[in-house]
């Protein structure tokens, strides 16, 4: 799994429990990102539809959600990974852009990425193994990068992990069918099939995933785009079509309200945190159109950038850390009796990391 801002790693087990408590056989993960939550739902036996606008998210969803592990020839997969692993490196666009003009990866690993990605495009594009092999490559590159987790900048000195040799591994695969969909949630929401449980984890501030993870976008598109700035961001980062309404402070609340009201599911689960543009009271009001609303709250560590962002590019301290913790809210909405049953295991808890209330 790649390093990802806004990752729900700490509350994934809770979300999986909510799926089980709801008795859900089908699920929608509408802003799937890394597919971490979608994978948990599939692991627990649900048929999952994973949706996102990002190219890399679609690849992850095709690997983890759409691929049925029982249909994969493991020997063929190992053989393909072994073949790709021994290819000689090649100094191509990836190396020049992300290892020379910028310093996200060490050149010896960048050259291997170039060689492997070229081989995937020319030799495996029509293979059912393609999304799994490409996912393996992205994960391998993420393990040897020299960033704090986002690709808006790279660290001043090479990160210790960047000296490691890029290693291809078999990604986690699960039995059963699923569906990967790439597109805008606002455009797709009314056309997606009805499910037992829908999970929404929309962006909640101005930081754009398209630019935060522009290298993965390029690695999937493999289109050698023109780039700009020290971060070597794709030129289409400036194109309005790559910007999300959920990153616009004025438009986001109405867009979220529309999606919440339109999602076709018996139970809807929405996660957000207390640093978002929408207050908890506003979220409860939005979700109440679907029925009863239960609210769970979890303490969470802030992104590591909160600790290092107080330094300027020269390494000089220019600010103070405000806080290192935030609160992750999980709102459950739907029929009153069902919401009460789903949230009941969390009621009465007084620990700071797990609390529940019902509206």
VEXSERO-629253 format. One line per field, with one value per residue (C-alpha): residue number from 1; residue in three letters; chain; x, y, z. Coordinates in Angstrom, 1 decimal. Example, Ala and Ser with C-alpha at 12.3 -4.5 7.8 and 13.67 -1.06 7.14 Angstrom:
BEGIN
num <- [1,2]
residuo <- [ala,ser]
cadena <- [A,A]
u <- [12.3,13.7]
v <- [-4.5,-1.1]
w <- [7.8,7.1]
***
This chain:
BEGIN
num <- [1,2,3,4,5,6,7,8,9,10,11,12,13,14,15,16,17,18,19,20,21,22,23,24,25,26,27,28,29,30,31,32,33,34,35,36,37,38,39,40,41,42,43,44,45,46,47,48,49,50,51,52,53,54,55,56,57,58,59,60,61,62,63,64,65,66,67,68,69,70,71,72,73,74,75,76,77,78,79,80,81,82,83,84,85,86,87,88,89,90,91,92,93,94,95,96,97,98,99,100,101,102,103,104,105,106,107,108,109,110,111,112,113,114,115,116,117,118,119,120,121,122,123,124,125,126,127,128,129,130,131,132,133,134,135,136,137,138,139,140,141,142,143,144,145,146,147,148,149,150,151,152,153,154,155,156,157,158,159,160,161,162,163,164,165,166,167,168,169,170,171,172,173,174,175,176,177,178,179,180,181,182,183,184,185,186,187,188,189,190,191,192,193,194,195,196,197,198,199,200,201,202,203,204,205,206,207,208,209,210,211,212,213,214,215,216,217,218,219,220,221,222,223,224,225,226,227,228,229,230,231,232,233,234,235,236,237,238,239,240,241,242,243,244,245,246,247,248,249,250,251,252,253,254,255,256,257,258,259,260,261,262,263,264,265,266,267,268,269,270,271,272,273,274,275,276,277,278,279,280,281,282,283,284,285,286,287,288,289,290,291,292,293,294,295,296,297,298,299,300,301,302,303,304,305,306,307,308,309,310,311,312,313,314,315,316,317,318,319,320,321,322,323,324,325,326,327,328,329,330,331,332,333,334,335,336,337,338,339,340,341,342,343,344,345,346,347,348,349,350,351,352,353,354,355,356,357,358,359]
residuo <- [unk,unk,unk,unk,unk,unk,unk,unk,unk,unk,unk,unk,unk,unk,unk,unk,unk,unk,unk,unk,unk,unk,unk,unk,unk,unk,unk,unk,unk,unk,unk,unk,unk,unk,unk,unk,unk,unk,unk,unk,unk,unk,unk,unk,unk,unk,unk,unk,unk,unk,unk,unk,unk,unk,unk,unk,unk,unk,unk,unk,unk,unk,unk,unk,unk,unk,unk,unk,unk,unk,unk,unk,unk,unk,unk,unk,unk,unk,unk,unk,unk,unk,unk,unk,unk,unk,unk,unk,unk,unk,unk,unk,unk,unk,unk,unk,unk,unk,unk,unk,unk,unk,unk,unk,unk,unk,unk,unk,unk,unk,unk,unk,unk,unk,unk,unk,unk,unk,unk,unk,unk,unk,unk,unk,unk,unk,unk,unk,unk,unk,unk,unk,unk,unk,unk,unk,unk,unk,unk,unk,unk,unk,unk,unk,unk,unk,unk,unk,unk,unk,unk,unk,unk,unk,unk,unk,unk,unk,unk,unk,unk,unk,unk,unk,unk,unk,unk,unk,unk,unk,unk,unk,unk,unk,unk,unk,unk,unk,unk,unk,unk,unk,unk,unk,unk,unk,unk,unk,unk,unk,unk,unk,unk,unk,unk,unk,unk,unk,unk,unk,unk,unk,unk,unk,unk,unk,unk,unk,unk,unk,unk,unk,unk,unk,unk,unk,unk,unk,unk,unk,unk,unk,unk,unk,unk,unk,unk,unk,unk,unk,unk,unk,unk,unk,unk,unk,unk,unk,unk,unk,unk,unk,unk,unk,unk,unk,unk,unk,unk,unk,unk,unk,unk,unk,unk,unk,unk,unk,unk,unk,unk,unk,unk,unk,unk,unk,unk,unk,unk,unk,unk,unk,unk,unk,unk,unk,unk,unk,unk,unk,unk,unk,unk,unk,unk,unk,unk,unk,unk,unk,unk,unk,unk,unk,unk,unk,unk,unk,unk,unk,unk,unk,unk,unk,unk,unk,unk,unk,unk,unk,unk,unk,unk,unk,unk,unk,unk,unk,unk,unk,unk,unk,unk,unk,unk,unk,unk,unk,unk,unk,unk,unk,unk,unk,unk,unk,unk,unk,unk,unk,unk,unk,unk,unk,unk,unk,unk,unk,unk,unk,unk,unk,unk,unk,unk,unk,unk,unk,unk]
cadena <- [A,A,A,A,A,A,A,A,A,A,A,A,A,A,A,A,A,A,A,A,A,A,A,A,A,A,A,A,A,A,A,A,A,A,A,A,A,A,A,A,A,A,A,A,A,A,A,A,A,A,A,A,A,A,A,A,A,A,A,A,A,A,A,A,A,A,A,A,A,A,A,A,A,A,A,A,A,A,A,A,A,A,A,A,A,A,A,A,A,A,A,A,A,A,A,A,A,A,A,A,A,A,A,A,A,A,A,A,A,A,A,A,A,A,A,A,A,A,A,A,A,A,A,A,A,A,A,A,A,A,A,A,A,A,A,A,A,A,A,A,A,A,A,A,A,A,A,A,A,A,A,A,A,A,A,A,A,A,A,A,A,A,A,A,A,A,A,A,A,A,A,A,A,A,A,A,A,A,A,A,A,A,A,A,A,A,A,A,A,A,A,A,A,A,A,A,A,A,A,A,A,A,A,A,A,A,A,A,A,A,A,A,A,A,A,A,A,A,A,A,A,A,A,A,A,A,A,A,A,A,A,A,A,A,A,A,A,A,A,A,A,A,A,A,A,A,A,A,A,A,A,A,A,A,A,A,A,A,A,A,A,A,A,A,A,A,A,A,A,A,A,A,A,A,A,A,A,A,A,A,A,A,A,A,A,A,A,A,A,A,A,A,A,A,A,A,A,A,A,A,A,A,A,A,A,A,A,A,A,A,A,A,A,A,A,A,A,A,A,A,A,A,A,A,A,A,A,A,A,A,A,A,A,A,A,A,A,A,A,A,A,A,A,A,A,A,A,A,A,A,A,A,A,A,A,A,A,A,A]
u <- [0.0,1.4,2.0,-1.2,-2.4,-5.8,-5.3,-7.9,-5.4,-6.2,-10.0,-10.2,-11.0,-13.8,-15.2,-15.0,-16.9,-19.6,-20.0,-20.5,-22.9,-24.9,-25.1,-24.0,-23.3,-22.6,-20.7,-19.6,-16.3,-16.9,-13.6,-11.5,-7.9,-5.6,-8.6,-7.6,-11.2,-12.5,-10.1,-11.3,-14.9,-13.9,-11.9,-15.0,-17.0,-18.8,-19.1,-17.4,-17.6,-14.5,-14.7,-12.2,-11.0,-7.3,-5.6,-3.6,-6.7,-8.3,-5.2,-5.3,-9.0,-8.5,-5.8,-7.4,-11.1,-11.9,-9.4,-10.6,-7.7,-9.0,-8.7,-5.0,-2.3,0.2,3.0,2.5,2.4,5.6,7.3,6.2,7.5,10.8,11.2,10.6,12.9,16.0,15.5,18.5,17.8,17.2,17.6,14.2,11.6,11.0,14.7,15.4,12.3,12.1,15.7,17.8,15.7,14.1,15.2,12.2,14.1,17.7,18.7,19.5,16.0,14.5,16.2,14.7,11.2,11.7,12.7,9.9,7.2,8.2,8.0,4.6,3.3,4.8,4.6,1.8,-0.7,-3.3,-2.6,-5.0,-1.9,-1.3,-3.1,-1.5,2.0,1.6,0.3,3.4,5.6,3.9,4.2,7.9,8.7,6.8,9.0,12.2,11.1,12.7,9.6,7.5,4.6,3.3,4.9,4.8,8.4,11.2,13.5,16.7,18.9,18.3,15.9,17.6,15.0,15.9,19.2,17.3,16.9,13.4,11.7,8.6,6.3,2.9,0.1,-2.6,-5.3,-8.8,-11.3,-14.5,-15.7,-15.7,-15.8,-13.4,-14.8,-12.9,-14.9,-16.2,-18.5,-20.9,-21.3,-21.6,-23.5,-27.0,-25.9,-24.1,-26.0,-27.8,-25.7,-26.3,-23.6,-21.9,-18.7,-17.7,-14.3,-14.3,-11.4,-11.9,-9.4,-7.5,-4.8,-5.3,-4.6,-3.9,-0.8,0.0,0.5,1.3,4.2,1.8,-0.5,2.4,3.6,0.1,-0.5,3.1,2.6,5.9,4.0,5.5,6.2,6.9,8.5,10.9,8.4,8.2,4.4,2.4,1.5,-2.2,-2.2,-3.0,-6.0,-9.4,-10.5,-8.0,-9.3,-12.0,-15.0,-14.2,-11.0,-12.9,-14.0,-17.2,-18.4,-17.5,-20.3,-23.0,-21.3,-21.0,-24.7,-25.7,-23.7,-24.9,-28.5,-28.1,-26.1,-28.2,-27.6,-29.5,-26.7,-24.2,-21.0,-19.1,-15.7,-14.4,-12.2,-12.3,-10.0,-12.4,-14.4,-17.6,-18.5,-19.8,-23.2,-23.4,-22.4,-25.1,-27.6,-26.5,-26.7,-30.1,-31.9,-31.1,-32.7,-31.1,-27.5,-24.9,-21.6,-18.4,-15.2,-11.6,-8.4,-5.9,-2.3,-1.9,0.1,3.9,4.0,2.4,5.7,8.2,6.2,7.5,10.8,11.5,13.4,16.7,16.0,15.4,12.7,10.0,7.1,5.7,3.8,0.2,-1.0,-0.2,-3.6,-7.0,-10.4,-11.7,-15.5,-17.4,-21.1,-23.5,-26.9,-30.0,-33.0,-33.1,-33.1,-30.3,-28.1,-28.7,-27.6,-24.5,-23.3,-24.3,-20.9,-19.4,-21.9,-20.9,-17.2,-15.4,-11.9,-10.6,-9.9,-13.4,-16.7,-20.2,-23.3,-26.7,-28.8]
v <- [0.0,3.4,6.2,8.3,11.5,11.0,7.2,5.4,2.7,3.2,2.9,0.2,-2.5,-0.4,0.2,-3.5,-4.2,-1.7,-3.6,-6.9,-5.3,-4.0,-7.5,-5.9,-8.2,-5.3,-2.1,1.1,2.9,6.2,8.0,4.8,6.3,3.4,1.0,0.2,0.3,-1.4,-4.2,-4.7,-4.9,-7.4,-9.4,-9.7,-11.1,-8.1,-7.4,-4.0,-1.2,1.1,4.6,7.4,10.0,9.0,6.8,5.0,4.4,2.7,0.4,-0.5,-1.2,-3.4,-5.3,-5.7,-5.3,-6.4,-9.3,-12.6,-14.3,-17.7,-16.8,-15.8,-18.3,-17.7,-19.4,-17.1,-14.1,-15.1,-15.8,-12.4,-10.5,-12.5,-11.6,-7.9,-7.9,-8.8,-6.4,-4.1,-0.5,2.2,6.0,7.2,9.9,8.7,8.7,12.1,13.8,12.3,11.3,14.0,17.1,16.3,13.9,11.7,8.5,7.5,7.1,3.4,2.7,5.2,3.4,0.1,1.8,3.0,-0.5,-2.3,0.2,0.0,-3.8,-3.7,-1.5,-3.5,-7.0,-7.2,-4.5,-7.1,-9.6,-10.1,-9.7,-6.1,-4.2,-6.5,-6.1,-2.3,-2.2,-4.1,-1.6,1.4,-0.2,-1.0,2.6,3.9,1.8,3.5,7.1,10.1,12.1,12.5,10.8,13.4,14.3,18.1,18.0,15.7,15.7,17.7,14.7,11.2,9.2,6.1,3.8,5.4,3.4,0.1,-1.7,-1.6,-5.0,-6.3,-8.2,-9.9,-7.5,-8.7,-10.5,-11.6,-14.2,-12.9,-10.4,-6.6,-3.6,-0.7,2.6,5.7,9.0,11.9,11.1,13.9,12.7,9.0,8.9,8.4,5.8,3.5,0.4,0.3,-1.3,-2.4,-0.1,3.0,4.4,8.0,9.6,12.8,15.3,18.0,20.7,22.5,19.9,18.0,14.4,14.9,17.0,15.3,12.0,13.3,10.8,7.9,9.5,9.7,6.2,4.8,7.1,6.6,9.6,11.6,14.9,18.3,19.4,22.5,23.7,22.1,19.3,18.5,18.4,17.4,20.4,19.3,20.0,23.5,22.3,23.0,19.5,17.9,20.0,18.7,20.6,18.9,21.0,24.3,25.8,27.4,24.6,21.6,21.7,21.7,19.0,16.8,17.5,16.4,13.1,12.2,12.7,10.8,7.7,4.6,2.5,1.3,2.4,5.2,5.6,8.9,9.7,13.2,15.0,18.1,20.0,20.0,22.9,21.4,21.2,18.1,19.7,20.4,16.8,15.4,17.7,16.5,12.9,13.2,13.2,9.5,8.8,8.3,9.4,7.9,9.5,7.7,9.7,8.5,10.2,10.2,11.3,14.1,13.6,13.8,17.0,18.7,18.1,19.0,21.7,24.4,24.4,26.3,24.8,25.8,23.8,26.8,26.7,29.2,28.2,26.2,22.9,23.7,20.2,16.6,15.0,15.4,13.7,11.4,11.3,8.3,9.1,6.2,7.0,5.0,3.3,4.0,0.4,-0.6,2.5,1.8,-1.8,-0.9,1.8,0.0,-1.7,1.8,3.4,3.9,4.0,6.9,6.3,9.3,7.1,5.7,7.5,7.3,9.4,9.1,11.8]
w <- [0.0,-0.9,1.6,1.3,3.0,4.4,4.6,6.7,7.8,11.5,11.2,8.5,11.0,12.4,8.9,8.2,11.5,10.4,7.1,9.0,11.6,8.7,7.1,3.9,0.9,-1.5,-1.0,-2.7,-2.0,-3.7,-3.1,-3.0,-3.3,-2.4,-2.2,1.4,2.6,-0.5,0.0,3.6,2.4,-0.3,2.2,4.3,1.4,-0.1,-3.8,-4.0,-6.5,-6.1,-7.7,-8.0,-10.6,-10.3,-12.8,-10.2,-8.1,-11.1,-11.5,-7.8,-8.0,-11.1,-9.2,-5.7,-6.3,-9.9,-10.0,-8.6,-6.9,-7.8,-11.5,-11.3,-12.2,-9.4,-11.3,-14.3,-12.0,-10.2,-13.6,-14.9,-11.8,-12.0,-15.7,-15.0,-12.0,-14.0,-16.9,-17.3,-16.4,-19.0,-18.6,-19.9,-19.1,-15.6,-14.7,-16.3,-14.8,-11.3,-10.6,-12.4,-12.8,-9.4,-6.6,-5.8,-6.6,-6.9,-10.6,-10.4,-9.3,-11.8,-14.6,-13.5,-13.3,-16.9,-18.1,-16.3,-17.3,-20.9,-20.8,-19.2,-22.0,-24.9,-23.6,-20.9,-21.9,-23.1,-20.3,-17.4,-15.2,-16.3,-13.5,-10.9,-12.3,-12.6,-9.0,-8.0,-9.7,-8.1,-4.6,-5.3,-6.3,-3.3,-0.9,-2.3,-2.7,-1.0,0.1,3.2,1.4,-1.1,-4.3,-4.1,-2.9,-2.0,1.0,1.1,1.7,0.2,2.5,3.8,2.0,-1.3,-1.3,-1.3,-4.5,-6.0,-5.4,-7.1,-4.9,-5.4,-4.3,-2.0,-4.0,-2.8,-4.0,-5.5,-8.1,-7.9,-10.1,-10.8,-12.1,-12.9,-12.9,-10.9,-8.0,-8.8,-12.4,-11.6,-8.3,-9.9,-12.3,-9.9,-8.7,-5.4,-2.6,1.0,2.3,0.7,2.1,1.4,2.2,0.2,0.1,2.7,2.0,-0.9,-1.3,-4.6,-5.0,-8.7,-7.8,-4.5,-6.5,-9.9,-10.3,-10.0,-12.5,-15.0,-14.2,-15.1,-18.1,-19.3,-21.6,-20.9,-20.3,-20.3,-16.7,-14.7,-11.5,-9.1,-8.3,-12.1,-11.9,-15.0,-17.2,-17.1,-13.3,-14.5,-16.5,-14.8,-15.7,-13.3,-10.4,-8.1,-6.7,-3.4,-3.2,-3.5,-0.2,-1.6,-3.9,-1.8,0.8,-1.9,-3.9,-0.8,0.0,-3.5,-3.3,0.2,-0.9,-4.2,-3.2,-3.6,-0.5,2.6,4.9,4.2,6.1,5.8,7.3,7.8,10.3,12.5,10.2,7.3,5.8,7.0,10.7,12.4,12.9,9.1,8.3,10.6,8.9,5.5,6.4,8.2,4.8,4.7,8.1,11.5,12.1,14.4,15.0,16.0,16.8,16.8,17.7,14.9,14.3,11.8,8.6,9.1,7.1,10.2,11.9,9.1,7.4,9.8,7.9,4.8,1.7,3.3,6.4,8.6,11.2,10.3,12.5,15.4,15.3,16.3,17.1,16.1,16.6,15.1,15.3,12.7,12.5,11.1,10.5,9.9,8.4,7.4,9.0,12.8,14.0,11.7,12.6,16.3,15.9,13.9,16.3,19.5,20.1,20.4,22.7,26.3,25.5,27.2,25.8,23.8,20.8,20.4,21.2,19.8,19.8,18.1,16.5]
***
